[in-house]
């Protein structure tokens, strides 16, 4: 449906956008729902663009630009098997107008539109948007730095992905296309901007704009040079390097932080490339860079102190997570690491003197000179860190630095101080040191630090108590021998009560009510301590439930929310493992909050609620409580299945219903079975979700009483054959093979043959010949292979038509394929034309499915009680068949089975202690 580009529609849109800014959820949520309901209409994005161009209200203009960007983020990508969410006419109009609109907008709106262009560019550039580069490069000629910076900002957001994409011919072809168009204009713009800096040396406002251009140019240079295509910039590299080196040795206070950090990042990028090593070999150059570039930029600056105290969240994000916002210190650390790649000895020698001198200055007057120690810790950290990962900390260290001695002499004393609020920056430095070098510091020293870290959870500084929580979480995940956790529950047991108390108290400290690091530490503590937390569970689950209720009003911290649900799942698992009857207590505590979440349609939380409910329901050993059955019909409502993020959790929950209460469903909710099969039909039609459809179907076949699904069986197979005919993919084939073999196990081999041939004469033979025999090797997973092995064994030994009709010719090839499934490597080839889109890759902020690790379902083996060893089972079944028709089985095996397969079969018979008669 098309929305008219009219004043009336612009006015309506304005009113709803205003309401989305209202802090009252009762006003905000309906407005958000309305916009969500109309965004599929033609011209909706053009109305937003018109509004941000022509509205007189700046707040509405900004709101329209953010809404437009999020709309593009959600909808621009075209997903296979799903409807195109933006009509082609709107796509063409957006691309025709957005660059001009972005460049003529104020900076706040320009940034939003620039992001939108980069999202569109990721999908459409260069093939579907070939004139984008030309349009951007032409704007360099404007001389207007507002326009030029808009182009540079957009180019940066478009090209920064080159820094982290895997090398490929396709990527290099794209980068070459960009360089052909961009390298020369960018170099010329850089030279011209440097000259303008000299011309306007005394004009602070002009320099501010010019420096912001230089920052963006250096970011672009970094991105375009990252994939190591040196031929484009090699001729100018020495010039670029000298310019940046000269720039960085100017009075540092005159230069913008972003410009300095990007210029240092440029040097860091160049110095670790082997073909530029010669530019740094001169001792004077090396010393100059160390003394005049690195040391001054290691200082804890006023801006750092301000961020530490007043903008802690951003400080933590920059310091711990390495966000896109560059800092001088981080850039200087990167440069130290880069120089150490080829000049570790000389650089370590130069800096050792500086570290000692800084520590001596600190010792003279700690309260005045604490920043000297801070810089010393940063220098040691960057010198020692050769290889690092977020998960494991430092994995390779500089052997010239004694990390344990530094820890004992200079880190522990600060943390042992009785006052957790004294010298907060040094406390944060010390805790970070533990995090980074946890693999290099001996365990006994780490164990000493655990009560100190627990104590620092009560520090007033958000940075300090956040780092303490993060350090504890990292220590509790460390692995020792045999891949067990380095610290045992017994070792941490003396601290359990104070650990749990301080972690939950930390959530009440100002600024940390939704601190994701604290919640992650709570989750990890539960996981490590296991049954040691059971005495505290009543209090803990009350606190978690109260927190869940509070954040469900306006979910804004996805990581915090995820860890909170993980902690809830751990509470349930640990307690109910010791006392399954305790599940009722959790249901009493959680169901009121869950009901409110479902009734208010809190989209971000619904997939989590379904996963926790699955865990609770699976804990019940017998029938389904009535409270769950009341929910069952609502789970089949189509609107819930429209959101891709709900699908895995909903399927899991329906499976739990089928496993625990199939008889109840068959008797009390028989009228809901068509709804259940309707869900299966919807899922099976989608390439992205067909495997979920099979999970549901397999549970229906395995658990529902046969008579309750009799009337639907034929239609199920017809739907599957239609999908096979219209869109046969490897993933679908693998799932189909598991399903038909499970069906064979449940209803018998003869029933499978009859249902196939009932749809179309001789179809059973076609399925054997065209699907089972040639494709069975593609099945993966232990349980999946076992199901297929038991199912095929039944077809070979319990299906009379396989022995005395035209299907007999397929008996030996089927046996050969089964032996292949046992003995040959899995066939994991996928045709080139199949590009599956995983659920996690679907675009936009439709709540993506987030799997809760601690709500994980135990792998279920439907043939576990029937068959232990499928090879022995095959041998025993063949022996039984041979006793029923003596002479035939040995004859069929010896004349048609290849020698290698025959040898394997003899082994199975021997293991089972049987023979073929």
C-alpha positions in Angstrom: 0.0 0.0 0.0 1.3 3.5 -0.9 1.2 6.4 1.5 0.6 9.7 -0.2 3.3 12.3 -0.1 0.9 14.9 1.4 1.0 17.6 4.1 -1.6 15.6 6.1 0.6 12.5 6.2 3.6 14.7 7.1 1.6 16.2 10.0 0.5 12.7 11.2 4.1 11.4 11.1 5.3 14.5 13.0 2.8 13.8 15.8 3.7 10.2 16.2 7.5 11.0 16.1 6.9 13.5 19.0 5.2 10.8 21.0 8.1 8.3 20.5 10.2 10.8 22.5 7.8 10.7 25.5 9.3 9.1 28.6 5.9 7.6 29.5 5.8 4.1 28.1 1.9 4.3 27.8 2.4 7.1 25.2 5.7 6.0 23.7 4.9 2.4 23.0 1.7 2.9 21.0 3.5 5.5 18.9 6.4 3.1 18.2 3.8 0.4 17.3 2.1 2.7 14.9 5.3 3.6 13.1 6.2 -0.1 12.9 2.8 -0.9 11.4 3.1 1.7 8.6 6.8 1.3 7.7 6.1 -1.3 5.1 4.1 1.2 3.0 5.5 2.7 -0.2 6.7 6.3 0.3 7.1 5.9 4.1 10.9 6.5 3.9 10.4 9.4 1.5 8.0 11.1 4.0 10.7 10.8 6.6 13.3 12.3 4.3 10.9 15.1 3.4 10.3 15.8 7.1 13.9 16.0 8.0 14.5 18.4 5.1 11.5 20.7 5.5 10.3 20.5 9.1 10.8 23.8 11.1 11.2 21.8 14.3 14.8 20.8 14.9 13.9 18.0 17.4 11.6 16.5 14.8 14.3 16.8 12.1 16.7 14.9 14.3 14.1 12.3 15.3 13.1 11.8 11.7 16.8 11.2 10.7 17.3 8.6 13.5 14.0 6.9 12.6 15.1 6.8 8.9 18.5 5.4 9.8 16.9 2.6 11.9 14.3 1.9 9.2 17.2 1.4 6.7 19.0 -0.7 9.2 16.0 -3.0 9.7 14.8 -3.2 6.1 17.3 -2.5 3.4 18.9 -5.9 3.2 17.0 -8.2 0.9 16.6 -11.6 2.6 16.1 -14.7 0.5 12.6 -16.3 0.8 11.3 -13.2 2.6 9.3 -10.3 1.0 11.3 -7.2 -0.1 10.5 -4.8 2.7 11.3 -1.6 0.6 9.7 -1.2 -2.8 12.2 -0.7 -5.7 10.8 2.8 -6.5 11.6 3.9 -2.9 15.1 2.4 -3.1 15.9 4.3 -6.3 14.5 7.6 -4.9 16.5 7.2 -1.6 19.8 6.6 -3.4 19.2 9.5 -5.8 18.6 12.0 -3.0 20.4 10.9 0.1 23.9 12.1 -0.6 22.8 15.6 -1.5 20.5 15.7 1.5 23.2 14.4 3.8 25.7 17.1 2.7 23.2 19.9 3.0 22.0 19.0 6.5 23.4 20.2 9.9 26.1 18.0 11.4 23.7 16.1 13.8 21.5 15.0 11.0 24.4 14.5 8.6 25.9 11.8 10.9 22.6 9.9 10.9 22.3 10.0 7.1 25.9 9.2 6.7 25.3 6.0 8.7 22.3 5.2 6.5 24.4 5.6 3.4 27.0 3.2 4.8 24.3 0.6 5.6 22.9 1.0 2.0 26.5 0.9 0.7 27.2 -2.4 2.5 24.4 -4.0 0.5 24.4 -2.1 -2.8 28.0 -0.7 -3.3 29.5 -1.0 -5.9 27.2 -3.2 -8.1 23.9 -1.5 -7.4 25.2 1.9 -6.6 28.0 2.5 -9.1 27.8 6.3 -9.2 28.2 6.8 -5.4 32.0 7.2 -5.5 31.9 9.7 -8.4 29.3 11.8 -6.5 31.4 11.8 -3.4 34.7 12.6 -5.1 33.2 15.5 -7.0 32.2 17.2 -3.7 35.9 17.5 -2.8 36.0 20.3 -5.3 33.4 22.4 -3.4 36.0 24.0 -1.1 33.3 23.9 1.6 34.7 21.9 4.5 31.2 21.2 5.9 30.5 19.4 2.7 34.0 17.8 2.4 33.8 16.5 6.0 30.4 15.1 5.3 31.9 13.2 2.3 34.9 12.0 4.4 32.7 10.9 7.3 30.5 8.9 4.9 33.5 7.4 3.2 34.9 6.4 6.6 31.8 4.7 7.7 31.6 2.9 4.3 35.3 1.8 4.1 36.2 1.1 7.7 34.9 -2.5 7.3 38.0 -3.1 5.2 40.0 -3.2 8.4 38.3 -6.4 9.7 37.1 -8.3 6.6 38.9 -11.5 5.5 41.1 -11.2 2.5 39.4 -12.3 -0.8 39.7 -11.5 -4.5 36.2 -9.9 -4.3 37.3 -7.6 -1.4 40.5 -6.6 -3.2 38.6 -5.9 -6.4 36.3 -3.6 -4.5 39.2 -1.9 -2.7 41.0 -1.4 -6.0 37.9 0.2 -7.5 37.8 2.6 -4.5 41.5 3.3 -4.7 41.4 4.0 -8.4 38.8 6.7 -7.8 39.8 7.9 -4.3 43.5 7.6 -3.7 44.7 10.6 -5.8 41.9 13.0 -4.7 42.4 12.0 -1.1 46.2 12.5 -1.3 45.7 15.9 -2.9 43.1 16.9 -0.3 45.5 15.8 2.5 48.3 18.0 1.0 45.9 21.0 0.5 44.6 20.7 4.0 48.1 20.6 5.6 48.9 23.8 3.6 45.7 25.4 4.9 46.7 24.5 8.4 49.8 26.6 8.0 47.9 29.5 6.3 45.3 29.6 9.2 47.8 28.8 12.0 46.4 31.6 14.2 42.7 31.0 13.5 41.5 28.5 16.1 38.0 28.0 14.6 39.5 27.3 11.1 42.0 24.9 12.6 39.3 23.0 14.4 37.5 22.3 11.1 40.8 21.5 9.2 41.9 19.2 12.0 38.6 17.3 11.9 39.2 16.8 8.1 42.8 15.5 8.8 41.4 13.1 11.4 38.9 11.7 8.8 41.6 11.6 6.1 43.9 9.6 8.3 41.1 7.2 9.3 40.4 6.7 5.6 44.0 6.2 4.8 44.2 3.6 7.6 41.2 1.7 6.2 42.3 1.8 2.6 45.8 0.7 3.5 44.8 -2.0 6.0 44.5 -4.8 3.6 48.1 -4.3 2.5 47.8 -3.2 -1.1 51.0 -1.2 -0.9 51.4 -0.4 -4.5 48.8 2.5 -4.3 50.5 4.4 -1.5 54.1 3.2 -1.4 55.5 6.1 -3.5 54.1 8.6 -1.0 54.6 6.7 2.2 57.7 8.5 3.4 56.0 11.8 2.7 52.9 10.8 4.7 55.1 9.4 7.5 57.3 12.5 7.8 54.2 14.8 7.8 52.6 12.8 10.6 55.8 12.6 12.6 56.4 16.3 12.3 52.8 17.0 13.2 53.1 14.9 16.4 56.2 16.6 17.6 54.5 20.0 17.6 53.2 21.4 20.9 50.8 18.6 21.7 48.4 20.9 23.6 47.5 22.7 20.3 46.3 19.5 18.6 42.9 17.9 18.8 42.9 14.5 20.5 41.3 12.8 17.6 43.9 14.1 15.2 46.8 13.0 17.4 45.3 9.6 18.1 44.7 9.0 14.4 48.1 10.2 13.4 49.7 7.9 16.0 47.5 5.0 14.7 48.8 5.7 11.3 52.4 5.4 12.5 51.5 2.2 14.4 49.9 0.7 11.3 53.0 1.5 9.2 55.7 0.4 11.6 54.5 -3.2 11.8 54.6 -3.7 8.1 57.9 -5.4 7.0 58.3 -3.4 3.8 58.3 -0.1 5.8 60.7 -1.3 8.5 63.6 0.8 7.1 61.7 4.0 7.9 62.2 3.3 11.6 65.6 1.7 11.8 67.6 4.9 12.5 68.2 5.1 16.3 67.5 8.8 16.3 64.1 8.3 14.7 63.2 5.5 17.1 64.3 7.6 20.1 62.4 10.7 18.9 59.2 8.7 18.4 59.5 7.1 21.9 60.4 10.3 23.7 58.4 12.9 21.8 55.4 11.0 20.5 54.7 8.0 22.8 55.7 9.3 26.3 53.7 12.6 26.2 50.7 10.7 24.9 50.8 8.1 27.7 49.9 10.9 30.2 46.5 10.7 31.9 45.1 14.0 30.5 42.5 16.3 31.9 40.0 14.9 29.3 40.7 11.4 30.5 40.2 12.4 34.2 36.9 14.1 33.3 35.7 11.0 31.4 36.8 8.7 34.3 34.8 10.7 36.8 31.8 12.0 34.9 31.4 9.8 31.8 32.4 6.4 33.3 30.4 4.3 30.8 32.2 5.8 27.8 35.5 5.6 29.6 35.0 1.9 30.3 33.8 1.2 26.7 36.9 2.9 25.3 39.3 1.3 27.8 38.0 -2.3 28.0 36.3 -2.8 24.7 38.4 -0.8 22.4 35.5 1.1 20.9 35.7 3.1 17.7 36.4 6.3 19.7 40.2 6.5 19.7 42.2 7.9 22.6 45.8 9.2 22.5 46.8 6.6 25.2 45.4 3.7 23.3 47.0 4.9 20.1 50.4 5.3 21.9 50.0 1.8 23.3 49.4 0.4 19.8 52.5 2.3 18.5 54.6 0.7 21.3 53.4 -2.7 20.3 53.9 -2.0 16.7 57.5 -0.8 17.2 58.3 -3.9 19.4 57.5 -6.2 16.5 60.9 -5.4 14.9 62.7 -3.3 17.6 61.7 -5.0 20.9 65.2 -4.7 22.5 65.9 -1.1 21.8 62.4 0.1 22.6 62.3 -1.9 25.9 65.7 -0.3 26.8 64.5 3.2 26.0 61.3 2.8 28.1 62.8 1.0 31.1 64.5 4.2 32.1 61.3 6.1 31.8 59.3 3.6 33.8 61.8 3.7 36.7 61.9 7.4 36.7 58.1 7.7 36.7 57.8 5.3 39.7 60.5 7.2 41.6 58.6 10.5 41.1 55.4 8.8 42.3 57.2 7.5 45.5 58.4 11.0 46.4 54.8 12.3 46.7 52.0 9.9 45.8 49.1 12.2 46.3 50.5 14.8 43.9 52.4 12.5 41.5 50.0 9.6 41.1 49.7 10.3 37.3 53.4 9.3 36.9 52.6 5.8 38.3 49.6 5.6 36.0 51.7 6.4 33.0 54.3 3.8 34.1 51.7 1.1 34.4 50.4 1.9 30.9 54.0 1.8 29.5 54.7 -1.6 31.1 51.4 -2.9 29.9 52.0 -1.9 26.3 55.6 -3.0 26.3 54.7 -6.4 27.7 51.7 -7.1 25.5 52.7 -8.9 22.3 49.5 -10.8 21.5 46.2 -10.3 23.2 42.6 -11.5 22.8 39.4 -10.2 24.6 38.7 -13.7 25.9 42.1 -14.8 27.2 44.0 -11.5 27.9 47.7 -11.5 27.0 48.6 -14.7 25.2 52.2 -13.7 24.3 54.3 -11.4 26.5 57.6 -9.6 26.1 60.1 -11.8 28.0 62.3 -8.7 28.8 59.6 -7.5 31.2 59.2 -9.2 34.6 55.4 -9.1 35.0 55.2 -11.0 38.3 57.7 -8.8 40.0 56.0 -5.6 38.8 52.6 -7.1 40.0 53.9 -7.9 43.5 55.9 -4.6 43.9 53.6 -2.0 42.3 50.1 -3.4 41.8 49.2 -5.4 44.9 50.2 -2.7 47.4 47.6 -0.3 45.9 44.8 -2.9 46.0 45.7 -3.9 49.6 45.1 -0.3 50.8 42.2 -0.3 53.3 40.5 2.6 51.6 38.9 1.4 48.3 38.1 5.0 47.3 41.7 6.3 47.5 43.5 6.9 44.2 40.7 5.4 42.0 42.6 5.7 38.8 45.5 3.6 40.2 43.1 1.1 41.6 41.5 0.8 38.1 45.0 0.5 36.6 45.9 -2.3 39.0 42.7 -4.3 38.4 43.1 -3.9 34.7 46.7 -5.2 35.0 45.3 -8.4 36.7 42.8 -8.8 33.8 45.4 -8.3 31.1 48.2 -10.4 32.6 46.1 -13.1 34.4 47.8 -15.8 32.3 51.3 -14.6 33.2 50.8 -14.0 37.0 51.1 -17.2 39.1 47.8 -18.6 40.4 48.8 -18.1 44.1 49.0 -14.3 43.5 45.7 -14.3 41.6 44.1 -16.1 44.6 45.4 -13.4 46.9 43.8 -10.8 44.7 40.3 -12.3 44.7 39.2 -11.0 48.2 40.8 -7.6 47.3 38.7 -7.5 44.1 35.5 -8.5 46.0 36.3 -5.6 48.4 36.6 -3.2 45.5 33.1 -4.0 44.3 32.1 -1.4 47.0 34.2 1.4 45.6 32.3 4.6 44.8 34.0 5.0 41.5 32.0 3.3 38.7 35.2 2.5 36.8 36.8 0.8 39.9 33.8 -1.4 40.9 33.1 -2.2 37.2 36.7 -3.3 36.7 36.6 -5.4 39.9 33.5 -7.2 38.6 35.0 -7.7 35.2 38.3 -9.0 36.7 36.4 -11.5 38.9 34.4 -12.7 35.9 37.6 -13.2 33.8 39.4 -15.0 36.6 36.4 -17.3 37.1 36.4 -18.3 33.5 40.2 -19.2 33.4 41.0 -22.8 32.5 43.6 -25.0 34.1 44.7 -28.5 33.5 42.2 -30.8 31.7 40.2 -27.7 30.7 38.6 -27.4 34.2 38.2 -24.0 35.7 41.5 -22.7 37.2 39.7 -21.8 40.4 37.5 -24.5 42.0 34.3 -23.8 44.0 36.1 -25.1 47.1 38.8 -22.4 46.7 36.2 -19.6 46.3 33.9 -21.1 49.0 35.3 -18.9 51.9 34.2 -15.8 50.0 30.8 -16.9 48.8 28.6 -14.8 51.0 30.6 -11.6 50.7 31.1 -12.1 47.0 27.3 -12.5 46.3 26.4 -9.7 48.8 28.9 -7.2 47.2 27.9 -8.1 43.7 24.3 -7.4 44.3 25.1 -4.3 46.4 27.2 -3.0 43.5 24.0 -2.9 41.4 22.6 -0.4 43.8 25.6 2.0 43.5 24.9 5.2 41.6 25.3 4.7 37.8 25.5 0.9 38.0 21.9 -0.2 38.3 22.2 -1.9 34.9 25.9 -2.5 34.8 26.5 -5.4 32.4 29.9 -6.3 33.9 28.4 -6.8 37.3 25.6 -8.9 36.0 28.0 -11.0 34.0 30.1 -11.5 37.1 27.0 -12.6 39.0 26.2 -15.1 36.2 29.8 -16.4 36.2 29.9 -16.7 40.0 26.7 -18.8 40.0 28.3 -21.0 37.3 31.5 -21.6 39.2 30.0 -22.0 42.7 27.1 -24.3 41.7 25.4 -25.9 44.7 27.3 -23.5 47.1 24.8 -20.8 46.1 21.7 -22.9 47.0 21.4 -21.5 50.6 21.2 -18.0 49.1 18.9 -18.7 46.2 15.6 -17.4 47.8 17.2 -14.0 48.4 19.0 -14.0 45.0 16.0 -14.9 42.9 13.9 -12.2 44.7 16.6 -9.6 43.8 16.9 -10.9 40.2 13.1 -10.9 39.8 12.8 -7.3 41.1 15.6 -6.3 38.7 13.8 -8.0 35.8 10.6 -6.2 36.6 12.3 -2.9 36.7 14.3 -3.2 33.5 11.3 -4.6 31.6 9.7 -1.2 31.7 12.3 0.1 29.3 14.9 -2.4 28.2 18.0 -0.5 27.1 21.0 -2.6 28.0 20.9 -5.8 25.9 24.1 -7.4 27.4 22.9 -6.7 31.0 19.5 -8.2 30.2 21.1 -11.3 28.6 23.3 -12.0 31.6 20.4 -11.4 34.0 18.3 -14.1 32.2 21.4 -16.4 32.2 21.7 -15.9 36.0 18.0 -16.8 36.4 18.5 -20.0 34.3 21.5 -21.0 36.5 19.5 -20.4 39.6 16.8 -22.8 38.3 19.3 -25.4 37.0 21.4 -25.6 40.1 18.5 -25.6 42.6 16.3 -28.1 40.7 19.2 -30.5 40.0 19.4 -30.9 43.8 15.6 -30.6 44.4 13.4 -30.9 41.4 10.3 -30.0 43.4 11.8 -26.5 43.9 10.6 -25.7 40.3 7.3 -24.6 41.8 9.0 -21.9 43.9 10.7 -20.4 40.7 7.3 -20.5 38.9 5.7 -18.5 41.7 8.6 -16.0 41.7 8.8 -15.5 37.9 5.3 -16.1 36.4 3.8 -12.7 37.4 6.7 -10.8 35.8 6.6 -13.1 32.7 2.9 -12.5 32.4 3.5 -8.7 32.5 6.2 -9.0 29.9 4.0 -11.0 27.5 1.0 -8.8 28.0 3.0 -5.6 27.4 4.6 -7.2 24.4 8.2 -6.4 25.6 9.7 -7.7 22.3 13.3 -7.7 23.6 12.4 -10.1 26.5 9.9 -12.4 24.9 12.4 -14.9 23.4 14.2 -15.0 26.8 10.9 -15.6 28.7 10.1 -18.6 26.3 13.5 -20.1 26.9 13.2 -19.8 30.7 9.7 -21.3 30.5 11.0 -24.2 28.5 13.7 -24.9 31.1 11.0 -24.8 33.9 8.6 -27.0 31.9 11.3 -29.5 31.1 12.1 -29.8 34.9 8.6 -31.2 35.5 8.8 -35.0 35.2 5.2 -36.0 34.6 2.4 -33.9 33.1 2.0 -30.3 32.2 0.7 -28.0 35.0 -2.5 -26.2 34.1 -0.8 -22.8 34.2 1.3 -23.8 31.2 -1.7 -25.4 29.3 -3.5 -22.0 29.6 -0.7 -20.4 27.7 -0.5 -23.1 25.0 -3.2 -21.7 22.5 -1.5 -18.3 22.7 1.8 -19.7 21.5 0.2 -20.7 18.2 -0.9 -17.1 17.3 0.6 -16.1 13.9 1.7 -12.6 15.2 4.3 -14.3 17.5 5.8 -16.2 14.6 6.2 -13.1 12.5 9.2 -12.0 14.5 12.2 -14.1 13.5 13.8 -13.6 17.0 10.9 -15.5 18.6 11.1 -18.6 16.4 13.8 -20.8 18.0 12.6 -20.1 21.5 8.9 -20.7 20.6 9.9 -24.0 18.8 11.8 -25.1 21.9 8.8 -24.3 24.2 6.4 -26.2 21.9 8.8 -29.1 22.0 8.8 -29.0 25.8 4.9 -29.0 25.7 5.0 -32.1 23.4 7.6 -33.9 25.4 5.9 -33.4 28.8 2.2 -33.3 27.9 1.5 -34.9 24.5 -1.5 -36.9 26.0 -2.9 -33.7 27.6 -2.6 -31.9 24.3 -4.2 -34.8 22.4 -7.2 -34.9 24.7 -7.7 -31.4 26.1 -6.4 -29.4 23.1 -7.0 -31.7 20.1 -8.5 -28.7 18.3 -5.1 -27.0 18.5 -3.2 -29.7 16.5 -4.1 -28.0 13.1 -2.6 -24.8 14.6 0.5 -26.7 15.5 0.8 -28.1 12.0 0.1 -24.6 10.6 3.2 -23.4 12.4 5.2 -26.3 10.9 3.9 -25.4 7.4 5.0 -21.7 7.8 8.4 -22.7 9.0 9.0 -25.3 6.4 8.4 -22.8 3.6 11.4 -20.7 4.7 15.0 -21.6 3.9 16.1 -19.7 7.0 13.7 -21.5 9.4 12.9 -24.9 7.8 15.2 -26.7 10.3 13.0 -25.3 13.1 10.0 -26.7 11.3 11.6 -30.1 11.3 12.4 -29.8 15.1 8.7 -29.3 15.7 7.6 -32.0 13.3 10.0 -34.5 14.8 8.6 -33.8 18.3 5.1 -34.2 17.1 6.0 -37.6 15.5 8.0 -38.8 18.5 5.6 -37.8 21.3 2.0 -37.4 20.1 -0.2 -40.4 20.3 -0.3 -41.9 16.7 -4.1 -41.7 16.4 -4.1 -37.9 17.1 -2.0 -37.2 14.0 -3.2 -40.0 11.7 -5.5 -37.8 9.6 -2.7 -35.3 9.0 0.2 -37.6 8.1 -0.4 -37.7 4.3 -0.7 -33.9 4.1 2.5 -33.5 6.0 4.4 -35.6 3.5 2.8 -33.8 0.5 3.9 -30.4 2.0 7.5 -31.8 2.3 7.5 -33.1 -1.3 6.2 -29.8 -2.6 9.1 -28.0 -0.8 11.6 -30.6 -2.2 10.3 -30.0 -5.7 10.3 -26.2 -5.5 13.4 -25.5 -3.4 15.7 -28.5 -2.6 18.6 -27.4 -0.4 21.3 -29.3 1.4 20.0 -28.2 4.8 16.4 -29.3 3.9 17.6 -32.7 2.6 19.5 -33.4 5.8 16.5 -32.5 8.0 14.2 -34.5 5.7 16.4 -37.6 6.0 16.4 -37.4 9.8 12.6 -37.0 9.8 11.7 -39.9 7.5 14.0 -42.2 9.5 12.5 -41.1 12.7 9.0 -41.7 11.2 10.2 -45.2 10.2 11.4 -45.9 13.8 8.1 -44.6 15.3 5.5 -46.1 12.9 7.5 -48.9 11.2 9.2 -49.4 7.9 6.1 -50.7 6.2 4.1 -47.7 7.2 6.8 -45.4 5.6 6.7 -47.4 2.4 2.9 -47.3 2.3 2.6 -43.6 2.9 5.1 -42.9 0.1 3.4 -45.2 -2.4 0.0 -43.9 -1.2 0.9 -40.4 -2.4 2.1 -41.7 -5.8 2.8 -45.3 -7.0 6.5 -46.3 -6.8 7.4 -43.1 -4.9 9.1 -45.2 -2.2 11.6 -46.4 -4.7 12.2 -42.9 -6.0 12.9 -41.6 -2.5 15.3 -44.4 -1.9 17.1 -44.0 -5.2 17.1 -40.2 -5.5 17.4 -39.0 -1.9 18.3 -41.6 0.8 21.0 -43.6 -1.0 22.9 -40.7 -2.6 22.4 -38.1 0.1 22.6 -40.0 3.5 26.4 -39.2 3.7 25.5 -35.5 4.2 23.8 -36.1 7.6 25.8 -34.7 10.5 25.6 -35.0 14.2 25.8 -38.1 16.4 22.1 -38.4 17.3 21.0 -37.5 13.7 23.3 -40.2 12.2 22.1 -42.7 14.8 18.4 -42.0 13.9 19.2 -42.5 10.2 21.2 -45.7 10.9 18.3 -47.2 12.9 15.7 -46.1 10.4 17.6 -47.5 7.4 18.2 -50.8 9.3 14.5 -51.1 9.7 14.0 -50.5 6.0 16.5 -53.2 5.2 15.2 -55.8 7.7 11.6 -55.0 8.6 10.1 -53.9 5.2 8.8 -57.0 3.3 8.5 -55.1 -0.1 12.3 -54.6 0.1 12.8 -58.4 -0.2 10.2 -59.5 -2.8 9.2 -56.6 -5.2 11.0 -54.4 -7.7 12.4 -52.5 -4.6 14.7 -55.5 -4.0 17.3 -54.1 -6.4 17.7 -51.2 -4.0 18.4 -53.3 -1.0 22.2 -53.7 -1.5 22.8 -50.1 -2.5 20.9 -49.0 0.6 23.0 -51.3 2.8 26.2 -49.9 1.1 25.0 -46.3 1.8 24.4 -47.2 5.5 27.9 -48.7 5.8 29.2 -45.5 4.2 27.3 -43.5 6.8 29.2 -45.4 9.5 32.6 -45.5 7.9 33.1 -42.7 5.4 33.8 -39.0 6.2 30.7 -36.7 6.3 29.9 -35.1 2.9 29.9 -31.5 3.8 29.9 -30.1 0.3 27.3 -27.4 -0.4 26.4 -26.3 -3.9 27.7 -22.8 -4.8 24.2 -21.4 -5.3 23.2 -22.1 -1.7 23.9 -19.2 0.6 22.0 -19.7 3.8 21.1 -16.8 5.9 21.3 -17.7 9.6 18.8 -16.3 11.9 21.5 -14.1 13.6 22.2 -12.5 10.2 18.7 -11.2 9.5 18.9 -7.5 9.3 17.8 -4.7 11.6 16.6 -4.4 15.1 13.9 -7.0 14.9 14.9 -8.6 18.1 17.5 -11.2 17.0 17.3 -14.5 18.8 19.8 -14.7 21.7 20.4 -18.3 22.9 20.7 -18.6 26.6 23.7 -20.9 27.2 22.4 -21.9 30.6 18.9 -22.6 29.3 20.4 -25.0 26.9 18.4 -28.2 26.1 20.1 -31.5 26.7 20.6 -33.4 23.5 17.8 -35.9 23.2 18.3 -39.4 21.7 14.9 -40.8 20.7 16.5 -44.2 20.0 18.8 -44.2 23.1 16.9 -46.8 25.1 16.3 -49.0 22.0 19.8 -49.0 20.4 23.2 -48.4 22.0 25.5 -49.4 19.1 23.9 -48.9 15.7 26.5 -51.1 13.9 25.8 -54.0 16.3 22.1 -53.3 15.9 22.5 -53.6 12.1 24.3 -57.0 12.4 21.7 -58.3 14.8 18.8 -57.2 12.6 20.4 -58.7 9.5 20.9 -62.0 11.4 17.2 -62.0 12.4 16.2 -61.3 8.8 18.5 -64.1 7.5 16.9 -66.6 9.9 13.5 -65.7 8.4 14.6 -66.3 4.8 17.7 -68.5 4.9 20.3 -68.1 2.2 19.0 -64.9 0.7 20.8 -62.3 2.8 24.4 -63.8 2.4 23.7 -64.2 -1.3 22.6 -60.5 -1.8 25.5 -59.3 0.4 28.3 -61.4 -1.3 27.2 -60.7 -4.9 26.5 -56.9 -4.8 28.3 -55.3 -1.9 31.8 -53.9 -2.6 34.8 -55.6 -1.0 35.6 -52.8 1.5 31.9 -52.5 2.7 31.8 -56.3 3.0 34.8 -56.3 5.2 33.3 -53.6 7.5 30.0 -55.7 7.6 32.0 -58.8 8.7 33.4 -56.7 11.5 30.0 -55.7 12.7 28.8 -59.3 12.6 31.8 -60.4 14.6 31.3 -57.7 17.2 27.7 -58.7 17.6 28.7 -62.4 17.7 26.2 -63.4 15.0 26.3 -64.8 11.5 24.2 -64.6 8.4 22.3 -67.8 7.7 
